Amino acid sequence: MAKELFENYIKAVTSHVKFRFDRRAIGQELREHMEDLYEDLLSQDIDEEQAAQLTVDYMGDSEELGKELNEAHNPVLGYVWLWVRRLFILIFIAFGLPVISVGGCRAIGTGYGAVDRFFTELYEETPENLVYTVEVNRQVKVDDMVVGVEELRYYQNGDMELKYITYQELFSTALTGTFDFYDCYLTDGENYTSQFRPRNTQIEVSGIYYEAGSITYPDFPADAKECHFIYDREGRQFDMEISLLQKEEDL
């Protein structure tokens, strides 16, 4: 009951914050403060239901607090900062490639991911229908192409979203990579198998030698304990086994 009460209060507060990319950070701060207060009340032998209600009452009117936070988090400055973030990533991609030396192509994968995650953690609002996430950060090599899985996201409608990045090695002689997602599929190791579909793909950043985006696999089992991202083409194959037991639930 406490979590549901807290989340409803947090949503009511953050609904008044016009710069929506700040809502996640504000919500997390409110959540931590409320949980600390709740635990303190429980330690004073107050029952759970009463402690939860007292915590919300202590926080004050959600509309008033939301409006105060909206004034503190100026939406105009917020959107300026958001565009600075995007510009910074584009500059990294545009000018990072010409100046890198041996091992530099790997920097595209790790560097772009690090920059993007840094700003994403600050400003990305968690989707309301997100059930859990799994940090993967693993890479495999197919011929002259490096394929990386950054993260998995599972949603209430059964969609499993796979965040990926691909890039060619520095001294590759091929104009384009030989790897193709058409030869990939996702399985839970039991009854579920889903092939790649272009319509379920969203490309975030792309260039001649690199690409970052996400692939959605629908109807993935909610109770699956693992998944396998598999590639198989003409004797070249990999099976990336990913445990779902270390998932971070978004309650």
C-alpha positions in Angstrom: 0.0 0.0 0.0 2.8 2.4 0.9 4.5 2.2 -2.5 1.2 2.7 -4.4 0.4 5.7 -2.2 3.9 7.2 -2.6 3.9 6.7 -6.4 0.5 8.3 -6.8 1.7 11.3 -4.8 4.9 11.6 -6.8 3.0 11.4 -10.1 0.7 14.2 -8.8 3.6 16.4 -7.9 5.7 15.8 -11.1 2.7 16.4 -13.3 3.1 20.1 -12.5 6.7 20.2 -13.7 6.6 21.4 -17.2 10.1 20.3 -18.2 9.3 16.6 -18.3 12.9 15.4 -18.5 13.4 16.6 -14.9 10.5 14.6 -13.6 12.5 11.4 -13.2 15.2 13.0 -11.0 12.6 14.9 -9.0 10.5 11.7 -8.5 13.6 9.8 -7.3 14.5 12.4 -4.8 10.9 12.6 -3.4 10.8 8.8 -3.3 14.0 8.5 -1.3 12.9 11.2 1.2 9.4 9.6 1.7 10.9 6.1 2.2 13.3 7.5 4.8 10.5 9.2 6.7 8.3 6.1 6.4 11.0 3.8 7.9 11.5 6.3 10.7 7.7 6.3 11.5 7.7 2.5 11.5 10.6 2.4 13.9 8.3 4.4 16.3 5.8 1.4 16.4 3.3 3.1 14.1 1.4 0.7 11.9 2.2 0.5 8.2 -1.0 2.1 6.9 -0.9 5.0 9.3 2.8 5.5 8.7 2.2 5.7 4.9 -0.6 8.3 5.2 1.4 10.4 7.7 4.4 10.4 5.3 2.2 11.8 2.5 0.6 14.3 4.8 4.0 15.5 5.9 5.1 16.1 2.3 2.2 18.6 1.9 -0.2 19.5 -0.9 1.0 17.8 -4.1 -0.2 20.7 -6.3 1.6 23.4 -4.3 4.8 21.4 -4.1 4.6 20.6 -7.8 4.3 24.3 -8.7 7.2 25.3 -6.5 9.4 22.6 -8.1 8.3 23.8 -11.6 9.5 27.3 -10.8 12.8 25.9 -9.5 13.3 23.8 -12.6 13.0 26.4 -15.3 11.6 24.6 -18.5 13.3 27.1 -20.9 16.7 26.4 -19.4 15.9 22.7 -19.2 15.2 22.5 -22.9 18.4 24.5 -23.7 20.4 22.0 -21.7 18.7 19.1 -23.5 19.7 20.4 -26.9 23.2 21.0 -25.6 23.3 17.3 -24.7 22.2 16.3 -28.2 24.7 18.7 -29.8 27.5 17.3 -27.6 26.8 13.7 -28.8 26.7 14.8 -32.4 30.0 16.6 -32.1 31.5 13.5 -30.5 30.4 11.4 -33.4 31.4 13.9 -36.1 34.8 14.8 -34.8 35.8 11.8 -32.7 36.2 9.4 -35.6 38.9 11.4 -37.6 41.2 11.9 -34.6 41.1 8.4 -33.0 44.0 6.0 -33.3 44.4 2.2 -32.7 41.4 0.9 -30.7 39.5 4.1 -31.6 36.5 2.4 -33.1 35.9 0.8 -29.8 35.8 4.3 -28.4 32.8 5.0 -30.6 30.9 2.2 -28.8 32.1 2.9 -25.3 32.4 6.6 -25.6 29.0 7.3 -27.2 27.4 4.9 -24.8 29.0 6.6 -21.8 28.1 10.1 -23.0 24.5 9.1 -23.8 24.0 7.2 -20.5 25.4 10.2 -18.5 22.8 12.6 -19.9 20.0 10.0 -20.1 20.3 9.2 -16.4 19.8 12.9 -15.7 17.0 13.7 -18.1 15.2 10.6 -19.4 11.9 10.1 -17.8 11.1 6.5 -17.0 8.2 5.3 -19.1 5.1 4.5 -16.9 4.7 1.1 -18.5 8.3 0.0 -17.9 8.5 -3.1 -15.7 12.2 -3.7 -15.4 15.6 -3.0 -17.0 18.7 -5.2 -17.3 22.2 -3.6 -17.8 24.0 -5.9 -20.2 27.0 -4.0 -21.7 28.4 -7.0 -23.6 30.0 -7.2 -27.1 30.8 -9.9 -29.6 32.7 -9.8 -32.9 31.4 -11.0 -36.2 34.0 -10.7 -38.9 35.0 -7.1 -38.9 32.0 -5.9 -37.0 31.5 -5.4 -33.3 28.0 -6.0 -32.0 27.1 -4.7 -28.6 24.0 -5.1 -26.4 23.8 -2.2 -23.9 20.5 -2.8 -22.1 17.2 -4.7 -22.0 13.9 -3.0 -21.1 10.7 -5.0 -20.5 7.3 -3.3 -20.7 3.8 -4.1 -19.3 2.5 -4.9 -22.8 5.1 -7.7 -23.2 7.6 -5.9 -25.4 11.2 -6.6 -24.8 13.4 -3.7 -26.0 17.0 -4.4 -26.8 19.4 -1.4 -26.9 22.3 -2.1 -29.3 25.3 -0.5 -30.9 27.4 -1.8 -33.9 30.6 -0.5 -35.4 33.4 -1.7 -37.7 36.9 -2.3 -36.5 39.4 0.5 -37.2 41.4 -1.2 -40.0 38.5 -2.9 -41.7 38.8 -2.9 -45.5 35.1 -3.5 -46.1 32.9 -0.5 -47.1 30.1 -1.9 -45.0 29.9 -4.6 -42.3 28.9 -8.2 -43.1 26.7 -8.5 -40.0 23.0 -8.1 -40.4 20.2 -8.1 -37.8 18.0 -10.1 -40.2 20.0 -13.1 -39.1 19.3 -12.6 -35.4 16.5 -13.7 -33.1 15.6 -13.6 -29.5 14.5 -16.6 -27.4 13.9 -17.3 -23.7 15.5 -20.7 -24.2 12.2 -22.5 -24.0 9.0 -21.8 -26.0 9.5 -18.2 -27.1 11.4 -17.2 -30.3 11.1 -14.0 -32.2 12.9 -13.0 -35.4 14.1 -9.6 -36.2 11.5 -7.3 -37.9 12.6 -3.9 -39.4 9.3 -2.2 -38.3 10.3 -3.0 -34.7 13.6 -1.2 -35.0 14.4 2.4 -34.0 17.8 3.9 -35.1 19.0 6.6 -32.8 22.4 7.4 -34.4 24.0 6.0 -37.6 26.9 6.6 -39.9 29.0 4.7 -42.4 30.8 2.6 -39.8 28.5 2.7 -36.7 24.9 2.5 -35.6 23.1 2.8 -32.3 19.4 2.0 -31.7 16.9 -0.4 -30.3 15.0 -3.5 -31.4 11.6 -4.5 -29.9 10.6 -8.1 -29.6 6.8 -8.4 -28.8 5.1 -10.8 -26.4 8.2 -11.8 -24.5 7.3 -14.0 -21.5 7.0 -12.0 -18.2 8.3 -14.9 -16.1 11.4 -15.7 -18.2 14.6 -16.1 -16.2 16.9 -15.6 -19.1 17.1 -14.7 -22.8 19.4 -15.5 -25.7 20.3 -13.0 -28.4 21.4 -15.3 -31.2 23.0 -14.8 -34.6 23.4 -17.5 -37.2 24.5 -17.1 -40.8 26.7 -19.3 -43.0 28.7 -20.8 -40.2 29.2 -17.5 -38.3 27.2 -17.4 -35.1 27.0 -16.3 -31.5 24.7 -17.0 -28.6 24.6 -14.1 -26.1 23.0 -15.5 -23.0 21.6 -12.8 -20.7 20.3 -13.5 -17.2 17.1 -11.6 -16.2 17.5 -12.4 -12.5 19.6 -9.2 -12.0 16.8 -7.0 -13.4 16.1 -3.6 -11.8 12.4 -3.4 -11.3 10.6 -0.1 -11.8 7.8 -0.2 -9.3 
